Amino acid sequence: MSDDKSKATVERNIYERADGTWGWRLKVNGKIVATDGNQGYENESFCRKMADRVASGFYTPTKKTISRRN
């Protein structure tokens, strides 16, 4: 993926699931790059708050780790 932000189309999508919980996904140029991981949120406003935090970089700097299978 290119780092050229000027050409990127970014979309934060909040949606209601069939079970009544709320989810979010972040798309860049139409491709999903992040989601709520199917955990589901009980209310739309908290779901939106968490999605906006991820999209805005609220959680930076982030400790970066890799977990490998043995």
GUDOVEX-916086 format. One line per field, with one value per residue (C-alpha): residue number from 1; residue in three letters; x, y, z. Coordinates in pm, whole numbers, plus 50000, padded with zeros to 5 digits. Layout:
# residues N
resi <- [NUM  ...]
resn <- [ala  ...]
east <- [X  ...]
north <- [Y  ...]
up <- [Z  ...]
END
This chain:
# residues 70
resi <- [1  2  3  4  5  6  7  8  9  10  11  12  13  14  15  16  17  18  19  20  21  22  23  24  25  26  27  28  29  30  31  32  33  34  35  36  37  38  39  40  41  42  43  44  45  46  47  48  49  50  51  52  53  54  55  56  57  58  59  60  61  62  63  64  65  66  67  68  69  70]
resn <- [met  ser  asp  asp  lys  ser  lys  ala  thr  val  glu  arg  asn  ile  tyr  glu  arg  ala  asp  gly  thr  trp  gly  trp  arg  leu  lys  val  asn  gly  lys  ile  val  ala  thr  asp  gly  asn  gln  gly  tyr  glu  asn  glu  ser  phe  cys  arg  lys  met  ala  asp  arg  val  ala  ser  gly  phe  tyr  thr  pro  thr  lys  lys  thr  ile  ser  arg  arg  asn]
east <- [50000  50128  50184  50052  49762  49661  49527  49366  48993  48926  48586  48483  48165  47939  47675  47411  47445  47160  47194  47135  47496  47704  48027  48274  48521  48780  48834  49114  49051  48764  48966  48899  49212  49069  48755  48618  48711  48348  48324  48014  47912  47585  47524  47597  47757  48025  48096  48140  48367  48597  48610  48691  48969  49133  49087  49229  49541  49423  49617  49956  50231  50154  50376  50433  50454  50441  50313  50428  50323  50598]
north <- [50000  50342  50605  50883  51011  51275  51008  50783  50759  50674  50567  50484  50275  50207  49936  49747  49370  49119  49047  49414  49495  49756  49713  49929  49897  50129  50121  50275  50292  50048  49783  49699  49774  49757  49630  49589  49220  49106  49190  49403  49702  49734  50092  50290  50587  50380  50193  50526  50656  50353  50358  50728  50673  50410  50617  50932  50774  50821  50510  50625  50568  50198  49917  49694  49319  49002  48671  48364  48003  47774]
up <- [50000  49910  50179  49951  50164  49911  49674  49936  49987  50352  50485  50844  50833  51133  51083  51278  51278  51252  51627  51712  51806  51625  51431  51244  50960  50814  50439  50236  49862  49903  50088  50452  50656  51010  51188  51538  51516  51532  51902  51852  52062  52251  52139  51828  52004  52179  51855  51674  51951  51931  51550  51548  51802  51582  51265  51425  51570  51930  52036  51908  51981  51980  52105  51803  51858  51647  51784  51593  51625  51752]
END
